[in-house]
Amino acid sequence: MTALLPYLLIFPLLFATSVAIGNGTKQVPVVIWHGMGDCCCNPLSMGSVKKMIQEEVPGVYVHSLELGGSITKDIEHGFFANVNELVYMACIKIQNDPELKNGYNAMGFSQGAQFLRAVAERCPNPPMKNFVSIGGQHQGVFGAPYCIGDNVMCNSMRRLIDMGAYLPFVQKRVVQAQYWHDPNQPEEYKKRSIFLADINNENKNNPTYKRNLLNLKNMLLVKFNQDHMVVPKESSWFGFYKDGDIDTILPMNETDLYLEDRIGLKKLHESGRIQLLAVDGDHLQIPRSVLVNDIIKKYFM
């Protein structure tokens, strides 16, 4: 979803995991994927995050994904694209980057989080090691995403979702429709969702998704307690509304996705490889102290 640029400026993101190479060590590289309305290299957001990682982890290589061949296209693809094609393009970029050939850590912001999870499920080579999801929507959203500003892309996205998120031409074109999850139409969602229902094994079961996700060393899920962009906010922790009941939100371990272990969440959780972190604040409002003390020092140093 929309990045809150002032808060990204305070990200002191460190991935201090290292791998032995010859007689020395080399930091595990990092791949980052931005959210809606942002781009790979904005100096006030992802550009700043990339710079900070490199400053805090000397020698680390950071690949901030740019899809479409230009900054303009990268921003546009956050609203209008086939997400499956975006994930495929991301996989190719990762595979073709020689700096990532021995594996990498991944960090996704907002909708970039579930897109990177799709990369982990669909593209196991090179391997993703640690996956950090910051305000992702892993069970989707049921509410039009808030978009800063009155602009053509935001307004067009809202209008198309209002017309019908599961209409074929909307599904294939509007990014946010592809992780739209209507609890009042569970069968329609499973049948019509071309992205989220697939990566969550809601319709056809793809055992490779589960097998690949189980190769992760850690999956860290960050939820914002006052999140008004992710509806419901529990989606950041794989929670969601009970089918047919928008007054009841099930935690991750009570959802069918977990209980049936469709993508390996239960096994990851039981083996201690899923960590949940709640942060006070709205979408992407994460303090430096939380990032350093509760995320980085605990999981990556």
C-alpha positions as CSV (number, residue, x, y, z in Angstrom):
1,M,0.0,0.0,0.0
2,T,1.0,3.6,0.0
3,A,4.4,4.3,1.6
4,L,4.5,6.9,4.3
5,L,7.8,8.6,3.2
6,P,8.6,10.5,6.4
7,Y,8.6,7.3,8.4
8,L,10.8,5.5,5.9
9,L,13.5,8.1,6.6
10,I,14.0,6.7,10.1
11,F,14.5,3.1,9.0
12,P,17.9,1.8,10.3
13,L,17.5,-1.6,8.6
14,L,20.3,-4.0,9.3
15,F,20.8,-7.4,7.8
16,A,24.0,-8.5,9.5
17,T,23.9,-12.2,8.6
18,S,27.1,-13.2,6.9
19,V,28.3,-16.2,4.9
20,A,31.8,-17.6,4.8
21,I,33.6,-17.1,1.5
22,G,37.2,-18.3,1.3
23,N,39.1,-17.0,4.3
24,G,36.7,-14.2,5.0
25,T,33.0,-13.3,5.2
26,K,30.6,-11.5,3.1
27,Q,27.3,-10.0,4.2
28,V,24.2,-11.7,2.9
29,P,22.7,-9.3,0.3
30,V,19.3,-7.8,0.7
31,V,16.4,-7.5,-1.8
32,I,13.7,-4.9,-1.0
33,W,10.3,-4.3,-2.7
34,H,8.4,-1.1,-2.2
35,G,4.7,-0.6,-1.6
36,M,1.9,1.1,-3.6
37,G,2.6,4.6,-4.8
38,D,6.3,4.3,-4.2
39,C,9.2,3.3,-6.4
40,C,12.6,1.5,-6.2
41,C,14.8,4.6,-5.9
42,N,13.0,7.5,-4.4
43,P,15.7,9.2,-2.3
44,L,13.0,9.9,0.4
45,S,11.9,6.3,0.7
46,M,13.5,3.2,-0.8
47,G,16.6,5.1,-1.9
48,S,17.0,6.2,1.7
49,V,16.4,2.7,3.1
50,K,19.0,1.2,0.7
51,K,21.5,3.8,1.7
52,M,20.9,3.2,5.4
53,I,21.3,-0.5,5.1
54,Q,24.6,0.0,3.3
55,E,25.8,2.4,6.0
56,E,24.8,0.2,8.9
57,V,26.0,-3.1,7.4
58,P,29.4,-2.3,5.7
59,G,29.9,-4.2,2.5
60,V,26.3,-5.4,2.1
61,Y,24.8,-5.4,-1.3
62,V,21.2,-4.1,-1.6
63,H,19.0,-4.7,-4.6
64,S,15.9,-2.5,-4.6
65,L,13.5,-4.0,-7.2
66,E,12.5,-1.8,-10.1
67,L,10.0,-3.3,-12.5
68,G,9.1,-1.8,-15.9
69,G,12.4,-0.2,-17.0
70,S,11.8,3.3,-15.6
71,I,10.8,5.0,-12.4
72,T,7.5,6.1,-14.0
73,K,6.7,2.5,-14.9
74,D,7.7,1.2,-11.5
75,I,5.3,3.6,-9.8
76,E,2.5,2.7,-12.3
77,H,3.0,-1.0,-11.8
78,G,2.2,-0.5,-8.2
79,F,-1.4,0.2,-9.3
80,F,-1.9,-1.3,-12.7
81,A,-0.3,-4.6,-13.7
82,N,-0.8,-8.3,-13.5
83,V,0.9,-9.2,-10.2
84,N,1.8,-12.6,-11.5
85,E,3.8,-11.0,-14.2
86,L,5.4,-8.6,-11.7
87,V,6.5,-11.5,-9.6
88,Y,7.9,-13.3,-12.6
89,M,9.9,-10.2,-13.6
90,A,11.2,-9.9,-10.0
91,C,12.3,-13.5,-10.1
92,I,14.2,-13.0,-13.4
93,K,15.9,-9.9,-12.0
94,I,17.0,-11.8,-8.8
95,Q,18.2,-14.8,-10.8
96,N,20.2,-12.6,-13.2
97,D,21.9,-10.6,-10.4
98,P,25.3,-12.3,-9.8
99,E,25.5,-10.6,-6.3
100,L,22.5,-12.7,-5.2
101,K,23.6,-16.1,-6.5
102,N,24.4,-17.5,-3.1
103,G,21.1,-16.4,-1.5
104,Y,19.7,-13.2,0.0
105,N,17.5,-11.8,2.7
106,A,14.3,-10.1,1.6
107,M,12.3,-7.2,3.0
108,G,8.9,-6.2,1.6
109,F,7.0,-3.0,2.5
110,S,3.2,-3.2,2.5
111,Q,2.0,-4.9,-0.8
112,G,5.6,-5.5,-1.6
113,A,5.6,-8.0,1.3
114,Q,3.2,-10.4,-0.2
115,F,4.8,-10.0,-3.6
116,L,8.2,-11.1,-2.1
117,R,6.5,-14.0,-0.4
118,A,5.3,-15.1,-3.8
119,V,8.9,-14.9,-5.0
120,A,9.9,-17.2,-2.1
121,E,7.2,-19.7,-3.0
122,R,7.7,-19.6,-6.8
123,C,11.4,-18.9,-7.3
124,P,13.5,-21.0,-4.9
125,N,16.8,-20.3,-6.7
126,P,18.7,-18.4,-5.5
127,P,17.3,-19.1,-2.1
128,M,15.6,-16.5,0.1
129,K,17.0,-16.9,3.6
130,N,15.2,-14.5,6.0
131,F,12.0,-12.8,5.0
132,V,10.8,-9.6,6.7
133,S,7.2,-8.4,6.0
134,I,6.5,-4.9,7.1
135,G,2.8,-4.1,7.1
136,G,2.0,-6.8,4.4
137,Q,-1.5,-8.0,3.5
138,H,-1.0,-11.8,3.5
139,Q,-4.6,-12.7,3.7
140,G,-5.6,-9.7,1.5
141,V,-7.8,-6.7,2.3
142,F,-11.5,-6.0,2.4
143,G,-11.7,-2.3,2.1
144,A,-10.5,0.1,-0.5
145,P,-6.8,1.0,0.2
146,Y,-6.2,4.5,1.3
147,C,-4.1,6.4,-1.2
148,I,-2.4,9.7,-0.4
149,G,-3.5,12.5,-2.7
150,D,-6.2,13.0,-5.3
151,N,-4.5,11.7,-8.4
152,V,-5.4,9.8,-11.5
153,M,-3.9,6.4,-10.5
154,C,-5.5,6.4,-7.0
155,N,-8.9,7.5,-8.2
156,S,-8.9,5.0,-11.2
157,M,-7.9,2.1,-8.9
158,R,-10.8,2.9,-6.5
159,R,-13.3,3.2,-9.3
160,L,-12.4,-0.1,-10.8
161,I,-12.5,-1.9,-7.5
162,D,-15.9,-0.4,-6.9
163,M,-17.1,-1.7,-10.2
164,G,-16.2,-5.2,-9.1
165,A,-12.8,-6.6,-7.8
166,Y,-13.5,-10.0,-9.2
167,L,-14.5,-9.0,-12.7
168,P,-11.9,-10.6,-15.1
169,F,-10.6,-7.3,-16.6
170,V,-10.3,-5.7,-13.2
171,Q,-8.5,-8.8,-11.8
172,K,-6.0,-8.8,-14.6
173,R,-5.2,-5.1,-14.5
174,V,-5.7,-3.6,-11.0
175,V,-3.0,-4.7,-8.5
176,Q,-5.1,-4.1,-5.4
177,A,-7.9,-6.2,-6.8
178,Q,-5.6,-9.1,-7.0
179,Y,-5.3,-9.3,-3.2
180,W,-8.9,-8.3,-2.6
181,H,-10.5,-10.9,-0.2
182,D,-14.2,-10.6,0.2
183,P,-15.3,-12.8,3.3
184,N,-18.9,-12.5,2.1
185,Q,-18.0,-14.2,-1.1
186,P,-15.4,-16.9,-0.2
187,E,-16.1,-19.2,-3.1
188,E,-16.0,-16.3,-5.6
189,Y,-12.7,-15.1,-4.1
190,K,-11.2,-18.6,-4.4
191,K,-12.4,-19.0,-8.0
192,R,-11.7,-15.5,-9.3
193,S,-8.6,-14.2,-7.4
194,I,-5.7,-14.7,-9.8
195,F,-2.9,-13.9,-7.3
196,L,-3.6,-14.1,-3.6
197,A,-5.8,-17.2,-3.7
198,D,-3.1,-18.9,-5.7
199,I,-0.1,-18.1,-3.4
200,N,-2.3,-19.1,-0.4
201,N,-3.3,-22.4,-2.1
202,E,-7.0,-21.5,-1.7
203,N,-8.1,-23.1,-5.0
204,K,-5.6,-25.5,-6.5
205,N,-3.0,-26.9,-4.2
206,N,0.6,-26.4,-5.4
207,P,2.8,-28.4,-3.0
208,T,5.9,-26.6,-4.3
209,Y,4.8,-23.4,-2.7
210,K,4.7,-25.1,0.7
211,R,8.0,-26.8,0.1
212,N,9.8,-23.6,-1.0
213,L,8.4,-21.5,1.9
214,L,9.6,-24.1,4.4
215,N,13.1,-23.4,3.3
216,L,13.1,-20.0,5.0
217,K,15.3,-19.6,8.0
218,N,12.9,-17.0,9.5
219,M,9.7,-15.1,8.6
220,L,9.2,-12.0,10.6
221,L,5.7,-10.4,10.3
222,V,5.2,-6.8,11.4
223,K,1.7,-5.5,12.2
224,F,0.7,-1.9,13.0
225,N,-1.8,-1.7,15.8
226,Q,-3.4,1.5,14.4
227,D,-3.2,0.5,10.7
228,H,-5.9,2.2,8.6
229,M,-4.5,1.0,5.3
230,V,-4.5,-2.7,5.9
231,V,-8.1,-3.8,6.5
232,P,-8.2,-5.8,8.6
233,K,-4.8,-5.1,10.1
234,E,-4.6,-8.7,11.3
235,S,-3.9,-9.6,7.7
236,S,-0.3,-8.6,8.3
237,W,-0.1,-11.6,10.7
238,F,-2.1,-13.9,8.3
239,G,-5.3,-13.3,10.3
240,F,-8.6,-12.5,8.6
241,Y,-12.3,-12.3,8.9
242,K,-14.3,-15.5,9.4
243,D,-16.1,-16.5,6.2
244,G,-19.5,-14.7,6.1
245,D,-18.8,-12.8,9.4
246,I,-17.1,-9.5,9.2
247,D,-17.5,-9.0,12.9
248,T,-15.2,-11.9,13.7
249,I,-11.5,-11.8,12.9
250,L,-9.6,-15.1,13.2
251,P,-6.0,-15.1,14.3
252,M,-3.5,-16.9,12.1
253,N,-3.7,-20.2,14.0
254,E,-7.4,-20.4,13.7
255,T,-7.6,-19.9,9.9
256,D,-8.0,-22.7,7.5
257,L,-4.8,-21.6,5.8
258,Y,-2.9,-22.4,9.0
259,L,-5.0,-25.4,10.3
260,E,-4.7,-27.2,6.9
261,D,-1.1,-26.0,6.6
262,R,-1.6,-25.2,2.9
263,I,1.7,-23.2,2.6
264,G,3.6,-24.4,5.6
265,L,2.6,-21.7,8.1
266,K,1.8,-24.3,10.9
267,K,5.1,-26.1,10.5
268,L,7.1,-22.8,10.3
269,H,5.3,-21.6,13.4
270,E,5.7,-24.8,15.4
271,S,9.4,-24.9,14.5
272,G,9.9,-21.3,15.8
273,R,10.5,-19.8,12.5
274,I,7.6,-17.4,12.4
275,Q,7.9,-14.3,14.6
276,L,5.2,-11.8,15.1
277,L,5.9,-8.2,16.0
278,A,3.2,-5.6,16.9
279,V,4.1,-1.9,16.6
280,D,2.0,1.0,17.9
281,G,1.3,3.4,15.0
282,D,-0.4,3.6,11.7
283,H,0.8,2.0,8.5
284,L,4.6,1.9,8.2
285,Q,5.1,4.1,11.3
286,I,7.9,2.2,12.9
287,P,10.4,3.8,15.2
288,R,14.1,3.4,14.9
289,S,14.4,1.9,18.4
290,V,11.9,-0.9,17.4
291,L,13.8,-1.7,14.3
292,V,17.1,-1.8,15.9
293,N,16.3,-3.5,19.3
294,D,13.3,-5.7,18.5
295,I,14.0,-6.7,14.9
296,I,17.6,-6.3,13.9
297,K,19.5,-7.2,17.1
298,K,17.2,-10.0,17.9
299,Y,17.0,-11.7,14.5
300,F,19.9,-10.6,12.2
301,M,22.9,-9.9,14.4
